[in-house]
């Protein structure tokens, strides 16, 4: 045939990388070296007492988390996504992917996102020079613990209906109202809040973004105990709290836009995929050890089918996230596929947590309180059993928080399908 | 890591999209499906001039050195236009078998004609009892002096009606399910003892039932080594599974677009269907499933290209998910079209029919979940 009619040029280079192929999943030699560097750093610096707690399901304390995060800070590996001028790493997408996977592989405590992934990016994007100087170093170095003041008792999925009021009096705002579901507020030094500075117009327009020191008189934290028996979330009350006006980020009334920016910024990574990869492997190991009749759980093909289905969903979620990251690193915006990461990731988190419960049978039922877990008493049933049911119960939250999955569908319908 | 198409691959995509827009609207496709051949031999030649027919073959065979990613790009674009021309049976299955296993004489006799669009091929691998198991072969070839005598039956041979030559998997030794002892023969359509019953499938494609009764073939007709064909068969079927998954993903994208458009125009209870939240969330689910399945497609294509260790496993993950996604998107699209969805008049039903047959071709979700679990 006459090749000249073909519009596609041919190349004569090697066989495995055909015809100008760009897609490539393998790591470069440099990436592999980086992976090795991360791996040995974690091996040498991850404190053994924290590791033991993580591996045996004993709850970590504030001190444990801060200790670990400070180790990363000192290495310059904490605010990895920040611009380099503020202490970011300047890593490629692949390097960030490797780093997250290695942290999850080693079962290190999850990074608490409120400061480094949420408040930090807001400050370096919308804050003024004084604010950047005042707040960013302490976030990067883990000197300050932040929490997030978004939801209110009357404003769940309908976040824009929030009522916590900030009235300007001279060079201060007087804040009154309450926030709820505030994760780890009991540990927090500061809270970033969406507050209402104007009730006259469209509800989205009167919202502002305000930073509040938790030690200010009139701030009160009350624990909310969740169905897994843990104290993770709180109510935060504000009674005539005086906040310096210089703590306002951006213009008055710009809070809703900042909130939307934060949401978009946080889309990737929310599914916790590296951690799930490790968990699914752990469950696979468990099926080879848990007795069933004369054999092991792995002989139950219906159970294994469910495990394999979740694994395939996870691979699909992982590559969807990688596609998003690749598009972003090529200079593009996250494509429509990014909006599905939250729903997809949380679906998998929930199904996997349920499958752990199923794996245990009756031994999912004995309840151990935090103090039981901390004591040296022998565990009931398999070693890993105590945290399984609480984890399942706790994870009902993931399809509710960060904008419920129903609200996420509304967002996709509007923003992606144009409805 | 990189997930983006090269400029050349984007050009290829655009070329096919333009062809669909200009030359392959739905009514043209419908006429072709109802014609005697069931597709257009003229368009097939057009594909030759585009370079599509020689794309996935090495240069020494006269090809363009394309790989799995190019096949993916072509078939995904084909899916959006519901192109019925038999690319997978001709090029991906048969052409690759000839290219991978053929002697120089066999290649010279076949490949230039295949690439120019003058010769059609079909690969007869399935038997009534075999379902998706490529190693389940009862059609037998007995050595008879310098010749082989073949007896047996092959079912639903894709592109059988157009095929000038058929590649047939036969058992030259061993038991029904043995992986060794399987061989391939190239059989001319008009060989004595070969009979084909040609028919149309529900999706508009054409196929044949093939009976082989005392068909005498010389040793020259054997493709590849005697008794060692299984891994080569598995290899091209893996590639074809990737290809048909790409086609499915193109179809799903189009079905989602058609459904979204339809719900925006159809009014009930005084508003467009698209304004009902119950329907919006279902369309969002269809959108998500398409994107998630596409991620698996990109992964599997790249792994196959890199000859990664887990390439075959990733193909099974893909086809398992394609089966599930095809059910969801196919059935939801029809439901959201209401009564119009079940009429021959609208294209949506025709996309649905092809998508539904793809769920089965090269193994359904259950088959691939089992295979995934075993790997």
Interface residues (C-beta under 8 A of the other chain):
Chain A: X1 X3 X5 X6 X7 X8 X9 X10 X11 X12 X15 X16 X17 X18 X19 X20 X21 X22 X23 X24 X25 X26 X27 X93 X94 X97 X301 X304 X305 X308 X309 X312 X313 X315 X316 X317 X318 X319 X320 X322 X323 X326 X327 X330 X336 X337 X340 X343 X344 X406 X409 X410 X412 X413 X416 X417 X419
Chain B: X1 X2 X3 X4 X5 X6 X7 X8 X9 X11 X12 X15 X48 X49 X50 X51 X54 X55 X58 X59 X62 X64 X65 X66 X67 X69 X70 X112 X115 X116 X260 X264 X274 X275 X277 X280 X281 X283 X284 X285 X287 X288 X291 X292 X293 X295 X296 X298 X299 X301 X302 X303 X305 X306 X307 X308 X314 X317 X320 X321 X369 X372 X373
